[in-house]
């Protein structure tokens, strides 16, 4: 029996997305820190606006990089802070046969965009708290969580 590695990789990505959606539904979309008010403060999970997410994808197309188990310490108009787990697919020998590497991280989100009356925290700075280095060789990674949403909105 021949195994279709692309099919397996696609199913794995879909299962991660479904798992994240199911977890949100089971929790009733409530934040994991009950005393934080979401107000009109948002961020993005790919192009989808979310408040106080418990996880989000960084690489929307393939799910290669994502952050989960987010524990928010603060959630405000100018900044939000949290701890989480970063998960990366190391595509060796290729992405379908690759393995995942995970590391604890701290997250800081800051304001970038204010379309309409909503405030979006889109500038992400992620720092590892272990020996894990990101692809750039550093222990710090900056990421624009709103980039994909802006790209989708401009089409």
C-alpha atoms as an extended CHARMM CRD file, in Angstrom:
* protein
*
       155  EXT
         1         1  UNK       CA              0.0000000000        0.0000000000        0.0000000000  PROA      1               0.0000000000
         2         2  UNK       CA              1.5000000000        3.3160000000       -1.1000000000  PROA      2               0.0000000000
         3         3  UNK       CA              1.1620000000        6.2210000000        1.3750000000  PROA      3               0.0000000000
         4         4  UNK       CA              0.3690000000        9.6350000000       -0.0640000000  PROA      4               0.0000000000
         5         5  UNK       CA              2.5560000000       11.9180000000        2.0870000000  PROA      5               0.0000000000
         6         6  UNK       CA              0.9230000000       15.1180000000        0.8230000000  PROA      6               0.0000000000
         7         7  UNK       CA             -2.4890000000       13.7830000000        1.7920000000  PROA      7               0.0000000000
         8         8  UNK       CA             -1.2160000000       12.9000000000        5.2710000000  PROA      8               0.0000000000
         9         9  UNK       CA              0.3470000000       16.3590000000        5.6860000000  PROA      9               0.0000000000
        10        10  UNK       CA             -2.8780000000       18.0290000000        4.5300000000  PROA      10              0.0000000000
        11        11  UNK       CA             -4.9330000000       15.9380000000        6.9350000000  PROA      11              0.0000000000
        12        12  UNK       CA             -2.5600000000       16.8350000000        9.7720000000  PROA      12              0.0000000000
        13        13  UNK       CA             -2.9380000000       20.5630000000        9.0570000000  PROA      13              0.0000000000
        14        14  UNK       CA             -6.7160000000       20.2610000000        8.8190000000  PROA      14              0.0000000000
        15        15  UNK       CA             -6.8160000000       18.3690000000       12.1240000000  PROA      15              0.0000000000
        16        16  UNK       CA             -4.8280000000       21.1600000000       13.8330000000  PROA      16              0.0000000000
        17        17  UNK       CA             -7.2970000000       23.7450000000       12.5140000000  PROA      17              0.0000000000
        18        18  UNK       CA            -10.3190000000       21.6650000000       13.5310000000  PROA      18              0.0000000000
        19        19  UNK       CA             -8.8170000000       21.0070000000       16.9670000000  PROA      19              0.0000000000
        20        20  UNK       CA             -8.3270000000       24.7390000000       17.5190000000  PROA      20              0.0000000000
        21        21  UNK       CA            -11.8650000000       25.5190000000       16.3730000000  PROA      21              0.0000000000
        22        22  UNK       CA            -13.3330000000       22.7380000000       18.5370000000  PROA      22              0.0000000000
        23        23  UNK       CA            -11.4010000000       23.9530000000       21.5780000000  PROA      23              0.0000000000
        24        24  UNK       CA            -12.8260000000       27.4440000000       21.0790000000  PROA      24              0.0000000000
        25        25  UNK       CA            -16.3540000000       26.0690000000       20.7440000000  PROA      25              0.0000000000
        26        26  UNK       CA            -16.0300000000       23.9000000000       23.8580000000  PROA      26              0.0000000000
        27        27  UNK       CA            -14.8080000000       26.8900000000       25.8230000000  PROA      27              0.0000000000
        28        28  UNK       CA            -17.6220000000       29.0530000000       24.4690000000  PROA      28              0.0000000000
        29        29  UNK       CA            -15.0650000000       31.4810000000       22.9970000000  PROA      29              0.0000000000
        30        30  UNK       CA            -14.3320000000       32.6850000000       26.5140000000  PROA      30              0.0000000000
        31        31  UNK       CA            -10.8070000000       33.8460000000       27.2540000000  PROA      31              0.0000000000
        32        32  UNK       CA             -8.6740000000       31.6580000000       29.4770000000  PROA      32              0.0000000000
        33        33  UNK       CA             -8.1600000000       34.6310000000       31.8040000000  PROA      33              0.0000000000
        34        34  UNK       CA            -11.6390000000       35.5310000000       32.9890000000  PROA      34              0.0000000000
        35        35  UNK       CA            -10.7090000000       38.8980000000       34.5100000000  PROA      35              0.0000000000
        36        36  UNK       CA             -9.4740000000       40.4020000000       31.1950000000  PROA      36              0.0000000000
        37        37  UNK       CA            -12.0320000000       42.4260000000       29.2710000000  PROA      37              0.0000000000
        38        38  UNK       CA            -11.7610000000       42.1150000000       25.4830000000  PROA      38              0.0000000000
        39        39  UNK       CA            -13.6360000000       45.3680000000       24.8560000000  PROA      39              0.0000000000
        40        40  UNK       CA            -13.1450000000       46.4330000000       21.2650000000  PROA      40              0.0000000000
        41        41  UNK       CA             -9.5870000000       45.0840000000       21.0950000000  PROA      41              0.0000000000
        42        42  UNK       CA             -8.8170000000       42.4770000000       18.4680000000  PROA      42              0.0000000000
        43        43  UNK       CA             -5.9720000000       40.6200000000       16.7710000000  PROA      43              0.0000000000
        44        44  UNK       CA             -5.8930000000       38.2170000000       13.8320000000  PROA      44              0.0000000000
        45        45  UNK       CA             -5.6730000000       34.4660000000       13.4090000000  PROA      45              0.0000000000
        46        46  UNK       CA             -4.7250000000       34.5610000000        9.7230000000  PROA      46              0.0000000000
        47        47  UNK       CA             -7.3860000000       36.8850000000        8.2750000000  PROA      47              0.0000000000
        48        48  UNK       CA             -9.9800000000       36.1490000000       10.9620000000  PROA      48              0.0000000000
        49        49  UNK       CA            -10.4500000000       38.8100000000       13.6940000000  PROA      49              0.0000000000
        50        50  UNK       CA            -10.2990000000       37.2630000000       17.1850000000  PROA      50              0.0000000000
        51        51  UNK       CA            -10.2620000000       38.4350000000       20.7900000000  PROA      51              0.0000000000
        52        52  UNK       CA             -8.0470000000       36.8570000000       23.4410000000  PROA      52              0.0000000000
        53        53  UNK       CA             -7.1620000000       33.8440000000       21.2640000000  PROA      53              0.0000000000
        54        54  UNK       CA             -5.9410000000       30.6470000000       22.9080000000  PROA      54              0.0000000000
        55        55  UNK       CA             -3.9870000000       29.8070000000       19.7320000000  PROA      55              0.0000000000
        56        56  UNK       CA             -3.1680000000       31.2680000000       16.3170000000  PROA      56              0.0000000000
        57        57  UNK       CA             -1.3600000000       30.3350000000       13.1370000000  PROA      57              0.0000000000
        58        58  UNK       CA              1.6470000000       32.3090000000       11.9630000000  PROA      58              0.0000000000
        59        59  UNK       CA              2.0090000000       30.5280000000        8.6160000000  PROA      59              0.0000000000
        60        60  UNK       CA             -1.5790000000       30.4360000000        7.4400000000  PROA      60              0.0000000000
        61        61  UNK       CA             -1.0320000000       28.4710000000        4.2320000000  PROA      61              0.0000000000
        62        62  UNK       CA              0.5640000000       25.3540000000        5.6890000000  PROA      62              0.0000000000
        63        63  UNK       CA              0.2810000000       25.5160000000        9.4820000000  PROA      63              0.0000000000
        64        64  UNK       CA              4.0430000000       25.1060000000        9.7430000000  PROA      64              0.0000000000
        65        65  UNK       CA              4.3060000000       27.6640000000       12.5530000000  PROA      65              0.0000000000
        66        66  UNK       CA              1.6630000000       28.1840000000       15.1900000000  PROA      66              0.0000000000
        67        67  UNK       CA              1.3130000000       29.2850000000       18.7930000000  PROA      67              0.0000000000
        68        68  UNK       CA             -0.9920000000       27.5580000000       21.2780000000  PROA      68              0.0000000000
        69        69  UNK       CA             -1.7690000000       27.3100000000       24.9880000000  PROA      69              0.0000000000
        70        70  UNK       CA             -1.7680000000       31.1170000000       25.1740000000  PROA      70              0.0000000000
        71        71  UNK       CA             -2.1860000000       32.4880000000       28.7100000000  PROA      71              0.0000000000
        72        72  UNK       CA             -2.8780000000       36.2200000000       28.6110000000  PROA      72              0.0000000000
        73        73  UNK       CA             -1.5540000000       38.3240000000       31.4850000000  PROA      73              0.0000000000
        74        74  UNK       CA             -2.7640000000       41.6110000000       29.9700000000  PROA      74              0.0000000000
        75        75  UNK       CA             -4.9670000000       42.7100000000       27.0630000000  PROA      75              0.0000000000
        76        76  UNK       CA             -5.1340000000       46.4540000000       26.4680000000  PROA      76              0.0000000000
        77        77  UNK       CA             -5.5480000000       49.0880000000       23.7580000000  PROA      77              0.0000000000
        78        78  UNK       CA             -1.8080000000       49.5790000000       23.3070000000  PROA      78              0.0000000000
        79        79  UNK       CA             -0.3260000000       46.2480000000       24.3920000000  PROA      79              0.0000000000
        80        80  UNK       CA             -1.0770000000       42.6530000000       25.3430000000  PROA      80              0.0000000000
        81        81  UNK       CA              1.2720000000       40.1720000000       27.0340000000  PROA      81              0.0000000000
        82        82  UNK       CA              1.1100000000       36.3890000000       27.3120000000  PROA      82              0.0000000000
        83        83  UNK       CA              3.0210000000       33.1480000000       27.6200000000  PROA      83              0.0000000000
        84        84  UNK       CA              2.5010000000       30.3360000000       25.1240000000  PROA      84              0.0000000000
        85        85  UNK       CA              4.0220000000       27.3940000000       23.2490000000  PROA      85              0.0000000000
        86        86  UNK       CA              5.5190000000       27.9140000000       19.7840000000  PROA      86              0.0000000000
        87        87  UNK       CA              5.3410000000       24.9150000000       17.4350000000  PROA      87              0.0000000000
        88        88  UNK       CA              7.3360000000       24.6340000000       14.2100000000  PROA      88              0.0000000000
        89        89  UNK       CA              7.3650000000       21.9580000000       11.5190000000  PROA      89              0.0000000000
        90        90  UNK       CA             11.0050000000       21.2510000000       10.7200000000  PROA      90              0.0000000000
        91        91  UNK       CA             10.7230000000       20.2430000000        7.0770000000  PROA      91              0.0000000000
        92        92  UNK       CA             13.4520000000       17.5910000000        7.0830000000  PROA      92              0.0000000000
        93        93  UNK       CA             13.7320000000       15.6550000000        4.8400000000  PROA      93              0.0000000000
        94        94  UNK       CA             10.6330000000       17.5150000000        3.5560000000  PROA      94              0.0000000000
        95        95  UNK       CA              7.5640000000       19.1510000000        5.0990000000  PROA      95              0.0000000000
        96        96  UNK       CA              5.3330000000       16.0930000000        4.7150000000  PROA      96              0.0000000000
        97        97  UNK       CA              7.8410000000       13.9310000000        6.5960000000  PROA      97              0.0000000000
        98        98  UNK       CA              9.0970000000       16.6410000000        8.9020000000  PROA      98              0.0000000000
        99        99  UNK       CA              8.8590000000       16.7300000000       12.6810000000  PROA      99              0.0000000000
       100       100  UNK       CA              7.6620000000       19.3990000000       15.1040000000  PROA      100             0.0000000000
       101       101  UNK       CA              9.8510000000       21.3410000000       17.5140000000  PROA      101             0.0000000000
       102       102  UNK       CA              8.2110000000       23.2550000000       20.3500000000  PROA      102             0.0000000000
       103       103  UNK       CA              9.4010000000       25.8540000000       22.8270000000  PROA      103             0.0000000000
       104       104  UNK       CA              7.8560000000       28.0450000000       25.5330000000  PROA      104             0.0000000000
       105       105  UNK       CA              7.6220000000       31.6970000000       24.4560000000  PROA      105             0.0000000000
       106       106  UNK       CA              6.5300000000       35.0710000000       25.7320000000  PROA      106             0.0000000000
       107       107  UNK       CA              4.3030000000       37.1490000000       23.4700000000  PROA      107             0.0000000000
       108       108  UNK       CA              3.9000000000       40.8990000000       23.2550000000  PROA      108             0.0000000000
       109       109  UNK       CA              1.2950000000       42.3710000000       20.9080000000  PROA      109             0.0000000000
       110       110  UNK       CA              1.1820000000       46.0740000000       20.1740000000  PROA      110             0.0000000000
       111       111  UNK       CA             -1.2070000000       48.2760000000       18.2250000000  PROA      111             0.0000000000
       112       112  UNK       CA             -0.6830000000       48.6690000000       14.5220000000  PROA      112             0.0000000000
       113       113  UNK       CA             -4.0420000000       49.2560000000       12.8630000000  PROA      113             0.0000000000
       114       114  UNK       CA             -7.2670000000       51.0060000000       13.8550000000  PROA      114             0.0000000000
       115       115  UNK       CA             -9.6960000000       50.4010000000       10.9970000000  PROA      115             0.0000000000
       116       116  UNK       CA            -13.0700000000       51.8600000000       11.8980000000  PROA      116             0.0000000000
       117       117  UNK       CA            -13.7060000000       51.8030000000       15.6280000000  PROA      117             0.0000000000
       118       118  UNK       CA            -11.9010000000       48.5400000000       16.3230000000  PROA      118             0.0000000000
       119       119  UNK       CA             -8.3990000000       48.4230000000       17.7480000000  PROA      119             0.0000000000
       120       120  UNK       CA             -6.1900000000       45.6850000000       16.3170000000  PROA      120             0.0000000000
       121       121  UNK       CA             -3.0730000000       44.4550000000       18.0800000000  PROA      121             0.0000000000
       122       122  UNK       CA             -1.0590000000       43.1840000000       15.1230000000  PROA      122             0.0000000000
       123       123  UNK       CA              2.6310000000       43.6760000000       15.9080000000  PROA      123             0.0000000000
       124       124  UNK       CA              3.8430000000       40.4660000000       17.5610000000  PROA      124             0.0000000000
       125       125  UNK       CA              7.1860000000       40.1050000000       19.3100000000  PROA      125             0.0000000000
       126       126  UNK       CA              7.8530000000       36.5460000000       20.4110000000  PROA      126             0.0000000000
       127       127  UNK       CA             10.7760000000       35.5680000000       22.6510000000  PROA      127             0.0000000000
       128       128  UNK       CA             11.8440000000       32.0260000000       23.4600000000  PROA      128             0.0000000000
       129       129  UNK       CA             12.6760000000       31.1790000000       27.0300000000  PROA      129             0.0000000000
       130       130  UNK       CA             14.8320000000       28.1720000000       26.1490000000  PROA      130             0.0000000000
       131       131  UNK       CA             17.7200000000       27.3810000000       23.8360000000  PROA      131             0.0000000000
       132       132  UNK       CA             15.3510000000       27.4310000000       20.8320000000  PROA      132             0.0000000000
       133       133  UNK       CA             16.3940000000       29.8020000000       18.0800000000  PROA      133             0.0000000000
       134       134  UNK       CA             14.0170000000       30.9540000000       15.3840000000  PROA      134             0.0000000000
       135       135  UNK       CA             14.7400000000       30.6300000000       11.6770000000  PROA      135             0.0000000000
       136       136  UNK       CA             16.5610000000       33.9950000000       11.7470000000  PROA      136             0.0000000000
       137       137  UNK       CA             19.0420000000       32.5710000000       14.2990000000  PROA      137             0.0000000000
       138       138  UNK       CA             17.7360000000       34.7890000000       17.1070000000  PROA      138             0.0000000000
       139       139  UNK       CA             15.6170000000       34.0550000000       20.1580000000  PROA      139             0.0000000000
       140       140  UNK       CA             13.2990000000       36.9090000000       19.1730000000  PROA      140             0.0000000000
       141       141  UNK       CA             10.8840000000       36.8800000000       16.2510000000  PROA      141             0.0000000000
       142       142  UNK       CA              8.7270000000       39.7870000000       15.1020000000  PROA      142             0.0000000000
       143       143  UNK       CA              5.6270000000       39.1010000000       13.0440000000  PROA      143             0.0000000000
       144       144  UNK       CA              2.7830000000       41.1380000000       11.5700000000  PROA      144             0.0000000000
       145       145  UNK       CA             -0.3990000000       39.2390000000       12.4440000000  PROA      145             0.0000000000
       146       146  UNK       CA             -2.4560000000       41.5810000000       10.2620000000  PROA      146             0.0000000000
       147       147  UNK       CA             -0.4440000000       41.2110000000        7.0580000000  PROA      147             0.0000000000
       148       148  UNK       CA             -2.4990000000       38.3280000000        5.6430000000  PROA      148             0.0000000000
       149       149  UNK       CA             -5.8040000000       40.0350000000        6.5370000000  PROA      149             0.0000000000
       150       150  UNK       CA             -4.6940000000       43.2280000000        4.7800000000  PROA      150             0.0000000000
       151       151  UNK       CA             -3.6310000000       41.2350000000        1.7360000000  PROA      151             0.0000000000
       152       152  UNK       CA             -7.0080000000       39.4180000000        1.6200000000  PROA      152             0.0000000000
       153       153  UNK       CA             -8.8850000000       42.7040000000        2.1360000000  PROA      153             0.0000000000
       154       154  UNK       CA             -7.0980000000       44.4240000000       -0.7550000000  PROA      154             0.0000000000
       155       155  UNK       CA             -8.2420000000       41.8160000000       -3.3160000000  PROA      155             0.0000000000
